[in-house]
Structure formats: structure tokens, C-alpha cells
Amino acid sequence: MPDQLFTLQSFGTLAGAAGAVTILTNTFRRLCGVNALYAPFAFSLLISAVGAYAAGKTDSVVGWVVVILNACLLFCAASGIQEAAVTGAQPAGSAKSQGRERLPWLSSWFR
């Protein structure tokens, strides 16, 4: 068993980076109570930019276009992970309550 759940090498994979976006977004939403889609995209952009900078790929316009495309891919992957987790956690046929409610840590990003 590894002694770390996340490593620098795991952030370089799609699964590791999407997991990091999911964890950061859920923690941010829980701490701040903000339910907006800009948060997961901002974390996706941040992780994509840090990865490109660490690889030395941010010295051209093409490199930055790839950063944005990778951020979009991370956002889509992380939102898919989130929706699958939320769908699996809810009983079938459960009704959605009306009005502003407190955000649970693991809840859908799309409302």
C-alpha cells in the first residue's frame, strides 16, 4: 500500500487531476457555501496551468491553448465523477426539496 494517496506523478494523470479538482471543489463549496460552476473550472484551470508550467510548456501561445483545453477536459471529467457519485448516493425516486438549502460536501454541481 502506498504511503501517500496523491503524489506529484499522480497529478500528471487525468484521473489524479480530476480527483484533485473534485476534492478541491467540494472542500471549497463546503467551506464557503458557494454553489457556482466557476469554482470547479477555476480549479481545473489552476491544476492545468501548474502542470504545464512544471513541464515547461507555457512558453508559447499554443502551450496556453493546450492549458485551456486541458482545463476544459478536467472540468468535464471532474463533473462526471461528481454526478456519478451523487446519483449513486441518492435513493431512486427521491424528491428534491425547494428553496435554498445548506450544501452537503458531496452534492451535485449542476442544480
WOPEGI-V494093 format. One record per pair of residues at least 4 apart in sequence whose C-alpha atoms are under 7 Angstrom apart, sorted by sequence separation. I is the first residue (numbers start at 1). J is the second residue. If there is no record, write none. Layout:
BEGIN
I_J / I_J
END
This chain:
BEGIN
6_10 / 7_11 / 8_12 / 12_16 / 13_17 / 14_18 / 15_19 / 16_20 / 17_21 / 18_22 / 19_23 / 20_24 / 21_25 / 22_26 / 23_27 / 24_28 / 25_29 / 26_30 / 27_31 / 28_32 / 29_33 / 37_41 / 38_42 / 39_43 / 40_44 / 41_45 / 42_46 / 43_47 / 44_48 / 45_49 / 46_50 / 47_51 / 48_52 / 49_53 / 50_54 / 51_55 / 52_56 / 53_57 / 59_63 / 60_64 / 61_65 / 62_66 / 63_67 / 64_68 / 65_69 / 66_70 / 67_71 / 68_72 / 69_73 / 70_74 / 71_75 / 72_76 / 73_77 / 74_78 / 75_79 / 76_80 / 77_81 / 78_82 / 79_83 / 80_84 / 81_85 / 82_86 / 83_87 / 84_88 / 85_89 / 86_90 / 11_16 / 12_17 / 29_34 / 52_57 / 53_58 / 58_63 / 10_16 / 11_17 / 29_35 / 52_58 / 57_63 / 58_64 / 25_39 / 25_40 / 52_67 / 49_67 / 21_40 / 48_67 / 86_106 / 86_107 / 21_43 / 48_70 / 86_108 / 21_44 / 45_68 / 48_71 / 83_108 / 45_71 / 82_108 / 44_71 / 44_74 / 44_75 / 41_75 / 40_75 / 12_51 / 18_74 / 22_78 / 21_78 / 18_77 / 19_78 / 18_78 / 22_82 / 33_103 / 37_109 / 30_103 / 30_104 / 30_105 / 27_105 / 26_105 / 26_106
END
